[in-house]
């Protein structure tokens, strides 16, 4: 958790056509324009509550650490797995410990995580060696009764993310550097914290009204995609003052989490043939950074 290293960049940051976009907002004072999501907006989590009464930040942190240690050892036997645990990599259900990154991963280089004790879920964006090459990795863990019931991963290898048919290069160095610039895991002072509903509402509006629904981003907010791009958060989009309503969302917000203590909101969707984990950092009603991990997939594997 929070491990850092200089790492090895995969490719270079793209300067070309944007992938998905966010936008700087208008006004809003000390709260997110997303509010509670409104209309048909999603609620946070995976349904069923997640045994929040027994869930702590310490439990979620230690489980993330244990996962990455087991991954590097290529041995999941040390993990507290439920009998019914489901594991996916890039939208495909695989055998845990025997397929995908579990066969090739090295020791964790870096990770920042959101801890949602209300749903007993965590979301991490990480840099992990895949053989001799460092790659962006997204990890979602869900616990029930202190056991892991769901493991969702996105492992982005070269060519796994395309924009308008062109490869969009990853930049693991930029993911690592964002830990210092965005300060993902730094607790937000209580006077500046946004509520859970505000964090969930911001992410919900982003997806429902994309690309015109991301508001309240500061002027120097950057958005990275697998570390690449380093777009301004206002690039190619606008801020609609309205709220999500009835009808079909522009992007279906499958899951949304919130970590009120650190001001991190997390959303999961499908975007242009990619399974997608988005993270943003908010405090004082303003968004200071957005990071997406995306990998080619026909579905998320969780619909």
N, C-alpha and C positions, 0 to 999 in steps of 0.2 A: 504494500500500500504506500503510494507516494514515493516508490523507489525511483531514483533517477540515475542516468548515465548519459554520456555524450551520445551514444548510440550511433547507428549508421543510417544515413538518409537513403531512402529508396527513391531514385529518380530525383527530379527537381520540382520546385513549386511551379504550377502552371500559371501563366500570365494571360491565357486566352479565355475563350468563351466560358462564361460562368456556368456552373452547375445550378444547384438550387440557390435561391436568393432570400435574403432578409432585408429589413429596411429600418432606418432610423425613424423614431416615432415623433409624435407631436404631443407636447404638454404631458399630462398625466400625473404631474406632481410626484407624490411619493408612492404611487401604486401602479401596478401593471394595468394596461388597458384591457388585458385579457379577462379580468374579473374571474367569475366562476365558470366561464366557458359558455354559458347561455345555451338556449335552444336545445339542439340535439347533441351538444358537446359531450365528450367522453368523461368518465370519472377516472380517477387515478387507480393504477394497480391492475392486477390480473383477475380480480373477482375473488370472492371468498375470504377477503380480509387478511390472510397471511399470518394468522396467529400473532397479532401485534402485541398482545399482552406479555408474551414471553420473548419478544424481540428487542434487542438493544443495538446501539451503534457498535459496541465492542464485538458482539456476536457477528454482525455483518462484516466488519473489518477483518476479523480473524478468519472468517470463511473465505473471503477474497484472497487473503494471503495464502491460506492453505491450498486453494485452487491453483494458483499460479505455481506454487512449489510442487504440487502433484503433477501439473502439466509438464514442467521442466524435467521431472523424473520419469515421465511417461507411465505413471502408475496412479490410477485413481483410487486404489484400495484404502488410502489413508483418509479419504473424504467421508463426511457423514451423509451418505447417499440414501434417499428413500428407495424402497423397492421399486417404485413406479417412476423413478427419475426419467425425464426426457431430455435428450441432448441433441442440439442441432448446430451445424456449422454451415453458414451461408445458405440457410433455408432448408437444408437436407437433414433428416433424422439419421444420425450415425451411431455406431456402437462406441460408447464412452471408453476411452483409453486405447482403442484399437484402430481408429481411423482419423483422417484429417490432421489437424495441427498436433494432436496428441502423439503422433508418431515422429514429429520432426522438431518440436518446440525446444528452445533453449531457455535459459534463466531470464526472468522478467527484467527488462531494462528500465521501464517507467510505467506508472499508472496513476490516473486520478479517478476518483469514484464518487458517486452519489449514494447515500445511504438512506433508504426510506423505511423507517421502522413501522410505519402504519400498515404497509403491505408486506413487510419483512422481505424486501427486495433490494438488490443493489445493481448498479450499472457502472461499468468501468470502461474507460478508454485507455488503451495500453500500447506499448511497443514491446514486441516479443520476437526473438530470433526464430525464423523458419529455416532450419538448416543454417546456412552461412549468411542469410539476408534478414535484416530487421524489417518487420512488417507492422502496419496498424492492426490492432485487434480490439474488437468490442466484446464485452462480456456482460451478460445479465444472469444473475442468480436469484432464485426464489426459494425461500425456506418455509417449511411448515413443521412445527414441533421440533425445531432445531435440526431438521434434516433438509438436504437439498432436494427439491422436487422438480425444478426446471433449470436448465442450463442452455442459454442461447448465446451463440458466438458468431461473430463476423470476422473472418481472417482475410485481409485484403492483400492478395499477391499481385505482382505486375500484370496489368491487363484486366484486372477484376472490376474496375470502375471506368466506365466510358461516358463521355458527354457528347451528344450528337454524333455517336459512332466513333469518336476519337478517344484514344487512351488518355486518362487523366492521371498524371503521376502522383504517387504518394510522396510525403515528406515527413519521415518519422522524426527528424530533428526538430521540425516545427511543432509537432505534438509535444515533444519533451520541453521545448522552450516555452510553450503556453502555460506550463506549470508555474513559471516565474512571472509571466506577464499578466495572466488572468487570475492566478492564485486560486485555482479551482477549490482546493480543500481548506482554504483559510476560512475560519468561522467569521460570519458577518456579525458585527456588533448588534445587539438586540434592538437598538433604536433604529437601525437601518434594515432590519429583516422584513422581507415580504412574507405574507401568509402562504400557507399551502395552497389555498384556493387561487391566489394571485399567480403563483408559479405554474400551477396546472393550467390556469386560464391563459397565460401567455403562450404556452406551448400548443394548447388546443387551438387558439386563434391562428397561430403560425400555420398549422396544417390545414385547418378548415378553409382559410381565406387566402392561401398561398397563390400568387406572390405579393398580395396586397395586404397581408394581415400581421406584419411584424412591426410593432411600435416600441417606442421608448428605448431605442438603442443609442448609446452615446456616440459622439462623432468619431472617436478613435476605436470603436468596436470593430474587431476583425472576425471574419468567418473563414474557417478552414475546413477542407473536405479531405479526409485521410491525411491531414496535415498540409495538403497542397492548396494553392490558390491565394491564400491570404487576402481575400476580398474584404472591402469595407462592408459592414453589415447592411448598408443602405443600397448596395449595388443591385441594379436591375429590378427594384421593387418599390412598392409604395405602402403607405400606412392608411388603411381605411378606419375611420373612427367607430364604425359599427361593430357589432358583436356577431359571432357565429349564430346562424339561425337554422331553420328547417331546410330540407333538401340534402343534396349530396355534397360532402366535403371535397375540396380540391385534392387533398391528400388524406387518406383515411388514418386517423390517429389511433392505432391499435392499442397502445399502452402509453400512459404518461405517469412518471414518478416525480416526486419532489423531495428535496433535502433542504428543509427550512434553515437548519443551522449553518450550512455553507452557502445557501442561496442558489443551489443547482437545481435546474429542472431538466428532465429527460423525456424524450418522446421517441416512439418507434413507429415506423410506417414503411410502405413501399414507395420508391421514387424512381421513375424512369427505368424499370427493370432491375432495381437494386433494393436489397433489404437495408434498412437505414436506421441508425441510432443517432439522434441529435441531442446535444447537450448545450445548455446556456447557463451563464452566471449572471445573477441579478441581485442587486441590493439598492435600497433607496428608490425602488420603482424603476431603475434603469438597468439595461442589459449591457454588460461589458465584454462579452466574448461568446461566440457560438462555434461549436466544433461538431462535425458530422463524421461518422464512420459508415461507409457504404460499400457493399460488395454485390456483384452480380448474382441474381437469384430469381427464379420464376415465382417464388412466394417466400414469405418469411418462415414458413413451416409451422406457424402457430395460429393461423386463421381457423 
